């Protein structure tokens, strides 16, 4: 179950190693950018975070969820699709997960910003 | 994995040179236009894993060929990167002689090269209204590169393609987690035999691992879902491939419908050609009445060339042509620039639209679809005009 995250970390570390060898600073001496994949967003703190982590993070980072702005109907469809694809969310907790997703990542969600990351290497 | 840049901490000059090399075209343009220094080389990471990252708009149109390290990255899941020394491309299905070709075998075949646009089918999804789920790409899930390798046609002829084959099934080495369906695809043999390439170089360098090394499919004019990365197997077949990513994903409505009303699977077909689209990549935020200022951008299509790009400052009532860049190749993008001299003070809203070599005109509004594919509505920029 954890293999996807480990693989992702390995990619991030490999890219990070390249950057440690030579993060090209901009002419203006700006702070070095993180490597692609090195910096990940997290689900909002609260009682539902553990369930969201358990259900979603095996296959993709929280970023994928954090950028969405979906209605309850759309979130229900997404959660059902993902449960069918193996997401670890018990049937009796799907409604609670949907409510959490709608609360934080509903149509009014304007909180997501992409991570500015260093170019990926040639 | 990739060539390392010189150490920056001990020698800032070297890394600055590397930086300058990647943005020389942009600097030259900036010097002429008198605009500020070029923006910082960077990517906009949409998703940490699987990795999804787009090119920032202010870096998108700075060169005809998008540098490899600034080219958008889109992964369905965390890929298994093949070892080029161990990698083989299998050719089976409706062929007389199934093949297993090493990278050296491929490189022994006649070379083919194409400079053309690769755009994610979902580029611009963030602009779809009503909002749809998926990676919320804005402008930068697109780039233009020189792809070099061998013709698909040559590989299939070597294998002895049988006459009954109509579709090319394609498989990569990336495998999904859990019960997620595999990303297996097929496309019409007629198209891929005409101009498909199995590419192992990108802009003259070995294809980077993030972009499908050691080899990927290149399908000029068609959306990125057909450009299978980490290519492992191609298989001509009589019937199209089936599965989630053929029957549910990457589908386009047969006819436009009401925005927000999902199409049924039978009301859609596979996404294939890109749609004509212009993107404004650089525009000033302020200008003065009677003084010329420059807007720049890129334009491309699923047709072989862009015929014109036009801009409007009156909501689309009248249009004035932009100057197209000299560089062009079949299915590549055209850089464009537009000298704009405002006639009155206040907020000016500029729109850009492209027309392709087949006469298709970029529409004001893109066709809504529930997956947000192929967004190509007009882009606008606001410029504050002082007296």
Interface residues (C-beta under 8 A of the other chain):
Chain A: X1 X3 X4 X5 X7 X8 X9 X11 X12 X14 X18 X21 X22 X23 X24 X25 X26 X27 X28 X30 X33 X36 X37 X38 X39 X40 X41 X58 X59 X60 X61 X63 X64 X67 X68 X69 X70 X74 X78 X84 X85 X86 X87 X107 X112 X114 X115 X116 X117 X118 X119 X120 X121 X122
Chain B: X1 X2 X3 X4 X5 X6 X7 X8 X12 X15 X16 X18 X19 X37 X40 X41 X42 X43 X44 X45 X46 X47 X48 X49 X50 X51 X53 X54 X67 X68 X69 X70 X71 X73 X77 X78 X80 X131 X133 X135 X136 X177 X178 X179 X180 X181 X205 X208 X210
